[in-house]
Amino acid sequence: MRFNEKELVFLSRQPSERAAELGMRGPKKGDVVKRRVVKLIVNFLFYFRTDEDEPIGALLLEQCRVEREDDQVFSVVFLDEAERKYLFECDSQEQCVEWIDAIIKASYEFMRKNLIYYRTEIHRLTGKDPLEQYGISDETRFQVNSGLPPLPPAAT
């Protein structure tokens, strides 16, 4: 995936959902744990040297798995590159749980699944498609791969 470097730097300066100084080890053999300022902004995990304002890297949190490795350590592994594992060391077990939860909820796929679930539940309870007022009730893109049956057409 290609990114415009200036846009990423601009995004990295936006308010973050979470930010902390964590231990981080990259995916290369021989990488050692280094302290990094880590910021979660939308669905990007930016990491910075502790004394710099521009990120030295960013992870797009899509098609990845977040796993707890230890009480205070979690990892991010990308599904198409399972051998590349990024490790993050937190200062406490609570902080580790908070980071894992925030990263899981940051992905587009998580938000999409929630939209499908709540749209289906609202339709089941009210008999109305909550997105109909936006002119997208006939659109099926929210139903793709949801594992849920498609919503019936709105009664006219």
Secondary structure, DSSP 8 states (H G I E B T S, - for coil): ----HHHHHHHHTS--SEEEEEEEE-SSTT---EEEEEEEETTEEEEEETT-SS-SEEEE-SSEEEEEEETTEEEEEETTEEEEEEEEE-SSHHHHHHHHHHHHHHSHHHHHHHHHHHHHHHHHHHSS-TTGGGT-TT--TTTTT-SS--------
